[in-house]
Amino acid sequence: MTEWSDSWYRAQRKRVRNAVARLVVCVIPVAAIVLIGNWAPMLIISILVGMGIMTIVVALQGRRALRERRVLRVVPATDGRLCPRCYRPLDGLRCERCATEHTAEAVRDHWEQYPHHTATDHPSQRGGTRLWRAIQSKPSIGLALVVAMWIVLGVVWALVMRDSVIVSMIRFSNMLFMALGILLLRLGVKRYVGNAMHCAGCGYEQAAGGGAKCPECGSEWGRAGGLIRGRVVRSRGLVVAGLALFMLYPATMFVDVTPGRLASLTPTWLLMEQVEGRQSAGYSSYTLWPVLAARNLSATQDDTLTWMLIREITVAPRGFVTAEWSMLNLRTLSSEQHRGLLTGLIEKRTGHGYLTADDRAWLEQQTLSGTITDDLTDRVTEALQK
């Protein structure tokens, strides 16, 4: 029976406290996102994405805290019979869950040294996954991955919502700033570069022949945690850049892509493409009408905008079409557009079961002026009488 010393218990309790502290730090942004959601429900897209990301982070940190707690509770009770890979109790020398073969000496030595190891020297972690170690050595890899995920998110959203890819990517720019900020902060505070062993006390690199003590600071390399894998690198520039990007996250949450300045700076063709995409998906584009009305449109664009207004009025995805009627009443309709609006309103009355006051006022005006063709007169009269 192995005697688990007081130093082992103190070191493992410290690991449990650190894991719980990281979990609490991750829960705080979740609470902040919830408060922002209650205060600004129009930011639902950014809030849902941020909530999803932070939920994954909280789940991972919670899992780590539970594992550290299990080590503190189970290892002394079972004399170290806990699988180092999946943290499950061992009935023998073979783990039934992960099918890993162990030796009694290796498992016991592993858990005796476990509380004293850092994350990069832990035998079961080896500095994290191969990808994370590559990111620590070359931060540009992590930056490229974050940007790639941002592009994929924008493209997927554009395909699902029939929106413009560029506008969708701008819509999720706050997520990009948050992810880049967290990554740069993590890499700037402390990262481990390379595979060589270094002194945990001063960072001196262990020579090929090894040795019992560090020639630089005299630390015992043979003790648990005396050596760490990788050279410790800290960067004040990355920390400052990470903080700056992370502070842009709450600022860009209040940038509305559709009705604000961003729409005013968006090219006309891109705005019209966005309207067409949203109408095809059954969504309203009422916030874009004032921006498009203030533009100098070509004859083709002006004709397209008129058809867009007619479609918005007749389909009425949000129910209210007052703004659309205000714009359409200032425009001159061609005979084809006039007939399209008449038939659209008749179908709207049949399908939706109602006509707005603006719809009725326009139909009544056309009836009095006698501009309705004979084949539609009876249908318009019937629609007004219902």
ROPADREN-565446 format. One record per residue (C-alpha): residue in one letter; x, y, z. Coordinates in steps of 0.1 Angstrom, whole numbers, padded with zeros to 4 digits, always signed. Each point is the difference from the previous one (the first is absolute). Layout:
REM ROPADREN-565446
AXYZ
...
END
This chain:
REM ROPADREN-565446
M+0000+0000+0000
T+0015+0033-0011
E+0002+0028+0026
W-0013+0032-0016
S+0019+0028+0017
D-0013+0033+0012
S+0019+0018-0028
W-0019-0022-0026
Y-0034+0010+0015
R+0010+0037+0001
A+0012+0000-0036
Q-0031-0018-0012
R-0024+0022+0019
K+0018+0030-0016
R-0007-0016-0034
V-0037-0004+0009
R-0002+0037+0012
N+0017+0012-0032
A-0024-0020-0022
V-0030+0013+0019
A+0014+0036-0003
R+0003-0004-0038
L-0036-0013-0001
V-0012+0030+0019
V+0019+0024-0023
C-0017-0017-0030
V-0035+0002+0016
I+0003+0038+0005
P-0001+0008-0038
V-0030-0023-0004
A-0019+0020+0026
A+0010+0032-0017
I-0013-0013-0034
V-0033-0010+0016
L-0003+0035+0015
I+0008+0016-0034
G-0027-0023-0016
N-0026+0013+0024
W+0010+0036-0006
A+0005-0002-0037
P-0021-0028-0016
M+0007+0013-0035
L+0036-0014+0004
I-0014-0035+0001
I+0023-0014-0027
S+0032+0012+0017
I-0013-0010+0034
L-0008-0036-0011
V+0034-0005-0016
G+0018+0014+0030
M-0021-0021+0023
G+0007-0031-0020
I+0038+0006+0001
M+0001+0008+0037
T-0022-0030+0008
I+0025-0023-0017
V+0028+0017+0020
V-0019-0003+0033
A-0007-0037-0007
L+0037-0007-0007
Q+0011+0018+0032
G-0028-0017+0020
R+0012-0033-0012
R+0036+0008+0010
A-0011+0011+0035
L-0020-0032+0004
R+0031-0021-0011
E+0023+0018+0025
R-0026-0006+0027
R-0002-0037-0009
V+0038-0003+0002
L+0000+0015+0035
R-0028-0023+0011
V+0006-0033-0018
V+0038-0003-0003
P+0007-0003+0038
A-0030-0022+0005
T+0010-0025-0027
D+0038+0002+0005
G+0004+0017-0034
R-0021-0024-0020
L-0014+0026-0023
C+0005+0000-0038
P+0023+0029-0009
R-0016+0003-0034
C-0038+0000+0007
Y+0000+0005+0038
R-0020-0032+0006
P+0006-0024+0029
L+0021-0031-0010
D-0011-0034+0010
G+0033-0015-0013
L+0028+0012-0022
R-0022+0005-0030
C-0025+0028-0003
E-0034-0013-0011
R-0011+0033-0015
C+0030+0011-0021
A+0017-0034-0002
T+0033+0013+0011
E+0025-0024+0015
H+0018+0013+0032
T+0026-0012+0024
A-0004+0004+0038
E+0032+0019+0004
A-0007+0024-0029
V-0035+0008+0013
R+0012+0005+0035
D+0029+0022-0011
H-0023+0020-0022
W-0024+0010+0028
E+0028+0006+0025
Q+0015+0026-0024
Y-0033+0013-0014
P-0008+0029+0024
H+0035+0015-0005
H+0001+0000-0038
T-0009+0030-0021
A-0024-0004-0029
T+0029-0001-0025
D+0020-0026+0019
H-0029-0023+0009
P+0006-0035-0014
S-0036-0004-0011
Q-0002+0035-0017
R+0035+0008-0013
G-0007+0036-0004
G-0035-0005-0014
T-0010-0013-0034
R+0024+0001-0029
L-0020+0029-0015
W+0002+0021+0031
R+0037-0006+0003
A+0004+0011-0036
I-0020+0031+0007
Q+0022+0008+0030
S+0031-0003-0022
K-0016+0020-0029
P-0029+0023+0011
S-0007+0008-0036
I-0015-0036-0003
G-0025+0008+0027
L-0008+0034-0016
A-0006-0017-0034
L-0023-0026+0015
V-0021+0026+0018
V-0003+0021-0032
A-0009-0031-0020
M-0027-0010+0025
W-0014+0036-0002
I-0001-0002-0038
V-0018-0034+0001
L-0025+0014+0025
G-0007+0029-0022
V-0004-0022-0031
V-0023-0025+0018
W-0022+0028+0013
A-0002+0016-0034
L-0011-0033-0016
V-0026-0007+0027
M-0014+0035+0002
R+0005+0008-0037
D+0020+0030+0010
S+0031+0016-0014
V+0032-0018+0010
I+0018+0033+0006
V-0028+0014+0021
S-0002-0033+0020
M+0037+0001+0007
I-0002+0035+0012
R-0030-0010+0021
F+0022-0025+0019
S+0030+0023+0003
N-0005+0003+0037
M+0004-0038+0003
L+0033+0003-0019
F+0013+0027+0023
M-0009-0020+0031
A+0016-0032-0012
L+0032+0018-0011
G+0002+0019+0032
I-0003-0031+0022
L+0026-0018-0021
L+0025+0028+0000
L-0005+0005+0038
R+0006-0037+0006
L+0031-0001-0022
G+0014+0033+0014
V-0003-0008+0037
K+0019-0033-0003
R+0007-0026-0026
Y+0024-0029-0004
V+0021-0002-0032
G+0019-0030-0011
N+0004-0036+0014
A+0032+0004+0019
M+0000-0003+0038
H+0006+0031+0020
C+0005+0008+0036
A-0032+0009+0017
G+0017+0025+0022
C+0020+0022-0024
G-0008-0014-0035
Y+0035-0013-0006
E+0000-0026-0028
Q+0011-0035+0011
A+0031-0012-0018
A+0001-0032-0020
G+0018-0018+0029
G-0025+0011+0025
G+0010+0005+0036
A-0014+0000+0035
K+0001+0038+0006
C-0005+0031-0021
P+0034+0017-0005
E-0017+0034-0002
C-0021+0001+0032
G+0009-0033+0017
S-0036-0014+0000
E-0004-0038+0004
W-0010-0014-0034
G-0007-0034+0015
R-0029+0013+0021
A-0036-0001-0012
G-0006+0030-0023
G+0037+0009-0001
L-0001+0000-0038
I-0026+0013-0024
R-0003-0008-0037
G+0005+0030-0022
R+0015+0035+0004
V-0022+0025+0019
V-0008+0030-0022
R-0019+0031+0011
S-0009+0029-0023
R-0013+0033+0012
G-0008+0010-0035
L-0024-0030-0004
V-0017+0008+0033
V-0006+0036-0011
A-0012-0010-0034
G-0023-0026+0016
L-0015+0025+0024
A-0006+0025-0028
L-0017-0026-0021
F-0021-0013+0029
M-0011+0035+0008
L-0013+0003-0035
Y-0024-0029+0006
P-0025+0019+0021
A+0004+0031-0022
T-0008-0018-0032
M-0030-0018+0015
F-0019+0033-0004
V+0009+0004-0037
D-0031-0008-0020
V+0009-0011-0034
T-0034+0009-0016
P-0013+0034+0010
G+0031+0018+0013
R+0030+0016-0015
L+0013-0032-0013
A-0029-0003-0024
S+0006+0036-0011
L+0035-0010-0009
T-0010-0032-0018
P-0001+0001-0038
T-0035+0002-0016
W+0004-0033-0018
L+0008-0018+0032
L-0030+0015+0018
M-0023-0010-0028
E+0015-0035+0001
Q-0006-0002+0037
V-0037+0011-0005
E-0005-0027-0027
G+0015-0027+0023
R-0020+0010+0030
Q-0032+0001-0021
S+0007-0034-0014
A+0004-0014+0035
G-0033+0017+0012
Y+0016+0028+0021
S-0008+0037+0000
S+0025+0026-0013
Y-0018+0030+0013
T+0031+0015+0016
L+0018+0003-0033
W-0027+0020-0018
P+0010+0034+0013
V+0036-0007-0010
L-0009-0011-0035
A-0025+0029-0005
A+0029+0025+0007
R+0022-0015-0027
N+0003+0011-0036
L-0012-0031-0018
S+0003-0009-0036
A-0031-0007-0020
T+0005-0038+0004
Q+0006+0003+0037
D-0030+0023+0004
D-0023-0025-0018
T+0014-0028+0022
L-0006+0020+0031
T-0036+0006-0010
W-0006-0038-0005
M+0016-0006+0034
L-0024+0024+0016
I-0029-0016-0017
R+0011-0034+0012
E+0005+0012+0035
I-0035+0015+0001
T-0017-0030-0014
V+0018-0026+0020
A+0003+0021+0032
P+0024-0022+0020
R-0002+0023+0030
G-0036+0010-0004
F+0005+0038+0000
V+0007+0016-0034
T-0005+0037+0008
A+0036+0009-0009
E-0002-0019-0033
W-0032+0017-0010
S+0015+0034+0008
M+0028-0007-0025
L-0021-0017-0026
N-0025+0029-0001
L+0028+0023-0011
R+0009-0022-0030
T-0017-0004-0034
L-0010-0035-0008
S+0001-0016-0034
S-0031-0018-0013
E+0017-0033+0008
Q+0009+0011+0036
H-0035+0014+0005
R-0016-0033-0010
G+0026-0019+0022
L-0010+0021+0030
L-0037-0006-0006
T+0003-0037-0003
G+0024-0002+0029
L-0025+0019+0023
I-0029-0023-0011
E+0021-0031+0008
K+0011+0016+0033
R-0037+0005+0009
T-0007-0037-0009
G+0031-0015+0016
H+0005+0022+0031
G-0037+0008+0005
Y+0005+0037+0005
L+0010+0033-0017
T+0017+0029+0018
A-0015+0035+0000
D+0026+0010-0026
D-0008-0030-0022
R-0037+0009+0001
A+0006+0037-0006
W+0020-0007-0032
L-0025-0025-0013
E-0029+0024+0006
Q+0020+0028-0017
Q+0006-0023-0031
T-0037-0009-0001
L-0011+0036+0001
S+0025+0010-0027
G-0011-0028-0022
T+0036-0013-0006
I-0009-0037+0007
T-0004-0022-0030
D-0033-0018-0005
D+0013-0035+0008
L+0011+0012+0035
T-0029+0023+0009
D-0022-0027+0015
R+0029-0015+0020
V+0010+0034+0014
T-0036+0008+0009
E-0003-0034+0017
A+0033+0005+0019
L-0012+0034+0013
Q-0034-0013+0011
K+0014-0029+0021
END
